[in-house]
Amino acid sequence: MSFLKGLFGKKEVPTRQLDHPSKLLKGDMISLDDSFALPPQLRGQQLRVESISTYEYQRKQQTEWALKGHGSDTLFLSLDEDDETYLAFSIKINRSIVEQIFDLEQFGAIFEENEQALLSTQSLPKELVTEFSQWLGETYHQVNFAQFGYFHREDYRDKKPPQDAEGPTGDEFESYHCLDEDEKYALDVEVYADGDTDVMLTLYRPLSDIRDYWPGK
């Protein structure tokens, strides 16, 4: 038996097939199309998966991949799955940027229960045009109001987040979702139980914008 083992050697472990964003793991890399339809943070970039998190809602879970490239920005990727699947790329913006992109009175209407917020983007200062113009629609209408969920800094694909004696674990938040008229852009706001608020600009793109995949080690 030992002679046969030496003769035939060990079987090679099959290489992991990575051909769809839903299969991405920490350490994997993707390269994106160099089309001018993409903003500079994405155009032609090679991005590495730095971490994977999970949004848990009442009836679904959504995976989020945090990506880093050569720039300083952290980019976020999730999948918008309906009749077709689209890439949803997001960037976080701080309060000073929010004030320059949106009228604050219109923006504040997002949090009013009896209002259906409508927002128009303002003319961007020159220093923000290159960075943000391709992340923005012209007008947005509110789709979701205060949708409750939990944010987990773990990958829970194909399994449920753990429960403790008092209920689900994770950071509680309420989400507010606005779409532009063509549903190519979104504005997402997450308000956490401790008062922290994340504002994200989201861009929906076809799966074909990912040109190559490289499995991590």
N, C-alpha and C positions, 0 to 999 in steps of 0.2 A: 504493500500500500504506500509506504514512504517513497519507494522508487517511482511509482506512478505519479504521486504528487509532485515530485521533483521534475518529472518529465514534462508534465502538462502545465505546471505552474499554477498560480492563482488566477482566478477569473477577474478580469478588470471590472471595476465598479462602473456602471453605465453613467455617462455624463448627463447631468440634469438638463432637461429640455426647457429652455426659456424662450417662449415665443408669444407671450401675452402679458400685459401689465398686471393682470390678476395673479400671476405667478411670482411676482417680484418679492425677493427676500432682502434682508439687510445685507449690505455689501455688494449687491448687484449694481450694474450700471446700464444706462440707456444712452443712446445718441439720438438727437432730434433732427428733423428736417431743417434745412437752411433757408426755407421759404421766408420771404419778406412779409408773409401773412402772420408770422409769429413775432411777438415782442422780443427785444434784444436779450432779455433774461433767458429766453428759450431757444432762440434761433441758432441752429447749428451746434447747440451745447451738448457736452457729455456730462451727465448727471449721475451721481452715486446715491443709492438709498442709504440714508444715515440712520433712520429709525422708522418704525411702523406703529401706528396707533389705531384705536378703534373708537368710533362713535356708536353708542348703543341707544337706540330709540325703542319705543314700545313694540313695534312690529318688525324692526330690521336692525342690522348692523352695517356699518359702512367703514371700510378700511381706508386709512390715510397714510400715504408714504411721504416722508420728509426727504427732500432731495437737495443736494449741494453740488455746485459746479465750480468753475474758476472764480466766479464772483462771490461777493460777501452775502448775497441774499439767500435765505432758505426758501425754497419753493415747495409747494405742497401739491400732491397728486391724489385724486380719488377718481372713481369711475361713476359716470352717470349712466345708469342702466335702465332702459325703457324698452321700446321696440328695437332700438339699436343701442350700442354701447359707445359712449364718447369719453375721451379724456377730459377731466376737469382739473385744470391747473389753477392754483391760487397763490396769491402773495398777500402778506399782512401789511396793513398800512396803519400808521400812528395817527393820533388825533390831529396833529398839525396838517397832515396830508388830507385827512378827511375834510377839514375846514376849507381847504383850497379846491377840492374837487366838487363838494356838494354844498348847497345852501343848508345851514344848520337847522333852520326851521323845518324844511322838508325832511331832512334826515331824522329829526326828532319825532316826526309823525310815525316812523317805523314802530315806535314803542307805545303808541296810543291804540288801545284795544278797539275803539269804535271807528278808527280811520283806516282807509286803505291807502297806504302811502304811495305817492307818485313823486319821483325824483328826476330832475334834469341835471346833467353834469354841466359844470361851469367851465368857462374858458380857462385852460390851464396856463399857469405862468410858464415862461419859456424854459426854465430850468427843470420843469416836470414833464414837458411834452414827450421827450424821447423815452423816459422811464415808464410813463403810465398811459400814454394815449392809446396804445393797442390793447390795453386791459379794460377799456371802458366802452359801454354803450352810450347812446345819446340820452335815453330816458329809461327809467326802471319803474316797474309796478310791483307791489308787495304780493307775495304768494303765500308765505307762512308767517304766522304770528306766534311767538312764544312757544315753539315746539320744545317739549321737555326731553332731556336726554342725559346721558353720562358719557364723559370722555375718559378713555383708558389709555395709558401710555404702554400698551401691550398689543400684540398681534393675536386677535381671537378669531381668525378665520377658521371656519369649520368646527367651532366650539363656542360655548356660551361663556361670557365673563363669569368669574367666580362670584358667589353670593356669600355675604356674611350673615350673622344672626339678625342684623337689623335691616337687611335688604341688599341691593346691588352696591358694589364698590365702584369707585371712580369719582371724578369731579362732576358735580351737577351743573347743568347749564340750561339756558333757554336760547333757542336759535330763531333768527329772523332772516327770511330769504326773499330777495327781490330779483326779478329777471328783467332783461331788456325786451323790446318788442319782438325781436327775432330769436330770442332764447339762445343767443350766442354768448352772452355775458351775464354774470350774476354779481350781486352784492350780498355778502353773508355777514351777519353779526351774531356773535355768541356772547351772552352775558352769563358769567359764572356766579355761583352762590356768594363768593367773597367780594363781588363787585367788579372783578377784572372783566374787561370787555375786549374781545378781539374783533377787528373789522378786516374783512378779506375781499379782494377783487378776484373774481373767478372768470376764467376763459374756457369755453368748451371747444374741443378740437377732435378731429377724427383719429382713430387708432393708428392710421397710417403715418401720422406725424412722428411716431417712434420708428426710426429706421433700423436700428440695431439694438440687440440685447447682449449683455455679457454677464454670465453667472459669476457671482463672487466666489472666493476660495472656500 
